[in-house]
């Protein structure tokens, strides 16, 4: 199965652990099995600042750094447990279960899509919480009748 990857000028891509950078707009055709992660899908350690983002980072590392897989799998389990404990939504917990099934079968790249969904869910939930906190902090005006 051939995979076509389009890269923008300057966009990095990780191929089997090596970081490559596109010079000009570039299309790559991958004709055999390889571990590939485009730059737009790479998360830096300092960006992993929430439970869902930490889960994404751990999954990404398990995908691109197979040499240290046992350590990354342990981190995945710890991050997943933390996130599952914090979630109240049945839908979000179902996504975590799908994620765990993919990870258990070594489908780390596919599991990253579930992480992206969880990051979006987490972002929305935090925004709702912040909005509620701001509304509660606003002074209530009482008009005289």
TAJOZI-V376127 format. One record per residue. NEAR is the number of other C-alpha atoms within 8 Angstrom. D_LAST is the distance of its C-alpha to the last C-alpha in Angstrom with 2 decimals. Layout:
BEGIN
NEAR|D_LAST ; NEAR|D_LAST
END
This chain:
BEGIN
4|75.53 ; 7|74.75 ; 7|71.39 ; 8|70.29 ; 8|68.01 ; 8|66.60 ; 12|65.75 ; 9|64.10 ; 9|65.82 ; 8|65.61 ; 11|64.12 ; 11|65.68 ; 12|66.92 ; 14|68.31 ; 11|71.50 ; 8|73.14 ; 8|71.69 ; 6|72.73 ; 8|70.08 ; 8|70.99 ; 8|69.21 ; 13|69.41 ; 7|70.92 ; 7|69.60 ; 9|68.16 ; 10|70.24 ; 8|70.85 ; 8|72.59 ; 8|74.36 ; 10|74.69 ; 7|77.54 ; 6|77.72 ; 5|75.57 ; 7|73.70 ; 10|70.60 ; 9|68.46 ; 10|64.98 ; 11|63.59 ; 9|61.91 ; 5|58.52 ; 6|58.77 ; 8|59.75 ; 9|57.20 ; 7|57.85 ; 6|57.55 ; 5|54.65 ; 7|52.67 ; 12|52.90 ; 7|49.74 ; 6|48.07 ; 10|49.64 ; 12|50.13 ; 12|51.57 ; 11|53.86 ; 12|55.09 ; 13|55.81 ; 12|57.70 ; 13|59.77 ; 14|60.62 ; 13|61.54 ; 10|63.83 ; 13|65.49 ; 10|66.15 ; 12|67.60 ; 9|69.25 ; 8|71.35 ; 4|73.64 ; 8|70.97 ; 9|69.60 ; 6|69.60 ; 7|67.32 ; 12|64.95 ; 11|64.93 ; 8|63.97 ; 9|61.10 ; 11|60.03 ; 8|59.98 ; 8|57.96 ; 13|55.37 ; 10|55.14 ; 8|54.62 ; 9|51.82 ; 10|50.08 ; 9|50.59 ; 6|49.09 ; 6|45.92 ; 8|45.46 ; 6|43.51 ; 6|43.97 ; 6|46.92 ; 6|47.58 ; 11|47.83 ; 11|50.10 ; 8|52.26 ; 10|52.66 ; 11|53.75 ; 8|56.32 ; 10|57.66 ; 11|57.83 ; 9|59.81 ; 8|62.21 ; 12|62.93 ; 10|63.49 ; 7|65.78 ; 6|67.99 ; 6|68.01 ; 9|65.84 ; 12|63.93 ; 8|63.32 ; 8|61.80 ; 14|59.68 ; 11|58.15 ; 8|56.38 ; 12|54.66 ; 13|53.67 ; 9|52.14 ; 8|50.04 ; 11|48.98 ; 10|48.10 ; 8|45.84 ; 9|44.23 ; 9|43.78 ; 8|42.30 ; 8|39.73 ; 8|38.90 ; 8|38.48 ; 8|36.23 ; 8|33.98 ; 8|33.96 ; 8|33.14 ; 8|30.29 ; 8|28.84 ; 8|29.31 ; 8|27.59 ; 7|24.55 ; 6|24.42 ; 6|24.77 ; 6|21.90 ; 4|18.92 ; 4|15.74 ; 4|12.67 ; 4|9.38 ; 4|6.37 ; 3|3.76 ; 2|0.00
END
